Amino acid sequence: MERINKSHPEEFILLGFADHPWLELPLFIILLLTYPMAMMGNIAIILVSTLDSRLHSPMYFFLTNLSFLDMCYTTSIVPQMLFHLGRSKKTISYLGCAIQLYFFHIMGGTECLLLAIMSFDRYVAICKPLHYTLIMNRCTCILLVATVWLSGMTYAVSEATVTLHLPLCGHNTLDHLVCEKGTNELTLSVVCIFMLAVPLCFILASYASFGHAVFKIKSSEGRKKAFGTCSSHLIVVFFLFGPGISMYLQPPSSISRDQPKFMALFYGVVTPTLNPFIYTLRNKDVKGAWGNLVRSIFTSK
């Protein structure tokens, strides 16, 4: 391995699945198929939420931000993975590494906080329906989203800066698919508490109050409709927080060298691809708006 005498190397070498080269071709095919699906699915949600006036509500305003986050997150890592797969030497410049590191920390941290805000929106809609339009007015929604983005950026700047300044032990080789370096226990604790535990506790508290209110509804059809409005969000919460918390709760010694690589693939490829389908397949309003948009396009032609 190449020794580095400078304060930081000019480039990093990403090992990827060097021990399992047979994985590269199927992984390349999977990424080549899922990346366009993720982009088209999230663009579709942004379009219908913006163009259909019936979807101009806080729920779809937050969903539009979630789709934009997913697009940015997957774009920050998947094109680089596609470029490197099949190449004998997988390198990334120091500047490219820093940009990628900041980007997916911003998107990851912001998405955790945004899902907490979305759970609060559902709580207000179900538990305080008469005050919903007053509480979740446009100014409040914009302020909440701006706060979430600002918090995500603050977290990313601190987390990524600490990561970039970790000692390299004289080497420029990273055993990962993306530009991510090992973090110390303090950093792991901060990530686990502020970006995973706090938002998740807020989400669970919101849904506990939500569940209590729903079970007071006498009509079974009313309860079913109320749960239907939140089921998609709960599935997305499970996909985001479940694997992350399970990994951070493990002692570092029990984490295999390939586990962080599969986690990067899951968050960068699987969740951005599945999220649009989760929200559209279980949401009559989005499906109806998408159908109207497609019909209007063909009618205009």
Order of alpha helices (4+ residues) and beta strands (2+ residues): beta-alpha-alpha-beta-alpha-alpha-alpha-beta-alpha-alpha-alpha-alpha-alpha-alpha
